[in-house]
Amino acid sequence: MCPVVGEVKHVHLGASISLRCRSVFYDSVLWYYNELDSDKPYILYWDEIFTKDPLRFQVTRPNSSRGTFDLSISNVQLSDSGVYRCTEHSGQHPAEVRYLLTVTG
């Protein structure tokens, strides 16, 4: 069973999408990914390190938006469908945002 989702995003195969995350208290976040049929999340991004295809996955930090970490996925694949979750680094102020990404061919 997947975690509870805050926002649903739909994207077509081969397109690009950006998911926004704002960190209120810290200047670092973790992006997690869950496959749709899995309870086990894995870390997708942490401290500028990607565990999934770094050519298609990027985190950008707009200069005008301190604490913003936008996860961009280019050339979206069907296997990218799932739950994406962004959390702040510290457990003291556990803020997070969740997206359900569905990819259609």
C-alpha positions, 0 to 999 in steps of 0.5 A, a space after each residue: 500500500 502506498 503512502 497518503 498522497 497530497 497531489 495527483 499529477 498526470 503526464 504523458 510518456 516522453 514529456 517532462 514534469 516538475 514537482 515542487 518542494 519547499 523547506 521551511 526550516 532547513 536548506 536540505 531535503 530528501 526526495 523519496 520514490 515509491 513504486 505504485 505496488 510497493 510499501 518500500 520507499 527508496 531515496 531518490 535524492 539527498 544532498 545533490 546525489 541521485 539514486 535514479 537516472 541522473 540524466 533524466 532526474 534533476 533538482 533545481 533551486 531557483 535563486 529567488 525561492 530560498 528553500 525550494 527544491 524542484 524535482 524535474 523529470 525529463 523524458 518521463 517513462 511508464 516506470 516513473 509512475 509512483 509516489 514522490 515524497 519530499 521531506 526536510 532533513 531534520 526530524 524536529 520539524 517533519 514537513 513533507 509534500 507528496 505527489 502521485 505521478 501517473 504516466 500514460 502512453 
